Amino acid sequence: MKLIKTVAELQSTVKKVKKAGKTIGLVPTMGALHEGHASLIRAAHAENDFVVVSDFVNPTQFSPNEDLDAYPRTLAKDCEVAEAMGADVVFAPSPQEMYPNPDMTWVEVTGNITKVLCGKSRPIHFRGVATVVSKLFHLAQPDRAYFGQKDAQQAEVLKRMVQDLFFPLEIRVMPIIREADGLAKSSRNVYLSAKERAAALILSKALQTASLAFAKGEKNSKKLVKMVSDMIQSEPLSEIDYVEIYRQNGLTEAEEIITTPHLLAVAVRFGNTRLIDNVILGAKE
């Protein structure tokens, strides 16, 4: 496996891979790799001839009051994980390498898809995500790009971007990977104290309760949202940012009685740590 830090070297490598007629899988990450990322790299390795993992804490998706400086950076360990899972290249550029000019060229997906859920409290977030991912798509020229279902809104936003900008690639969204006790794997879990970590289990429990209720016939979207909200609020250490439901495709307004796949998503603070989780109701098997 090769560690690449410059745009020019990645472009040269990709050119050779493409010339050899090989398929490329891209796994965009911000580093601090955990089992969730590992599952994406494994999938990319299984479905493509050559795998590029980006390891870049993207400054443009953080607001001034967010955790950019504190975000964990573990490049040496990340390279070990990526290599073990079958990556051929880890691309770890500097911010200056990815954003060479002080006046930015932005890629922005507009409309409610970026205004709901995390877009409400993080208004510049998805502009930063779309911009950096479009750069990575141009650089790596992947046939397939891999994202986790935990970041469900991000996945829907990037599907829209790929559709609108005619990127010749497939977005692969892979299942959420959880700890044994149900907590969704996240690079931010390291911020949690022991008490907060225990309290955060209410997220997966509440979503699982709603999923079971849905399976047993509760199709009223407002009742399902209330069910999850009430459960999370029963945990004293929780501070809800949102508990909301939307049609999965395009994140448009939920049906009152659910007949198509819907995303039930939560964002909740425990102390200073904001965690997200979700479940797809009515997902096609």
HELIX and SHEET records of a PDB file:
HELIX    1   1 VAL A    7  LYS A   19  1                                  13    
HELIX    2   2 GLU A   35  GLU A   47  1                                  13    
HELIX    3   3 PRO A   59  GLN A   61  5                                   3    
HELIX    4   4 LEU A   75  ALA A   84  1                                  10    
HELIX    5   5 PRO A   95  MET A   98  1                                   4    
HELIX    6   6 ASN A  112  THR A  114  5                                   3    
HELIX    7   7 CYS A  118  SER A  121  1                                   4    
HELIX    8   8 HIS A  125  ALA A  140  1                                  16    
HELIX    9   9 GLN A  149  ASP A  151  5                                   3    
HELIX   10  10 ALA A  152  LEU A  165  1                                  14    
HELIX   11  11 SER A  187  TYR A  191  5                                   5    
HELIX   12  12 ALA A  194  ALA A  199  1                                   6    
HELIX   13  13 LEU A  201  ALA A  215  1                                  15    
HELIX   14  14 SER A  221  GLN A  233  1                                  13    
HELIX   15  15 ASN A  249  LEU A  251  5                                   3    
SHEET    1   A 6 LYS A   2  ILE A   4  0                                        
SHEET    2   A 6 VAL A  89  PHE A  91  1                                        
SHEET    3   A 6 PHE A  50  ASP A  55  1                                        
SHEET    4   A 6 ILE A  24  THR A  29  1                                        
SHEET    5   A 6 ARG A 144  GLY A 148  1                                        
SHEET    6   A 6 GLU A 170  MET A 174  1                                        
SHEET    1   B 3 SER A 238  ARG A 247  0                                        
SHEET    2   B 3 HIS A 262  PHE A 270 -1                                        
SHEET    3   B 3 THR A 273  LEU A 281 -1                                        
END                                                                             
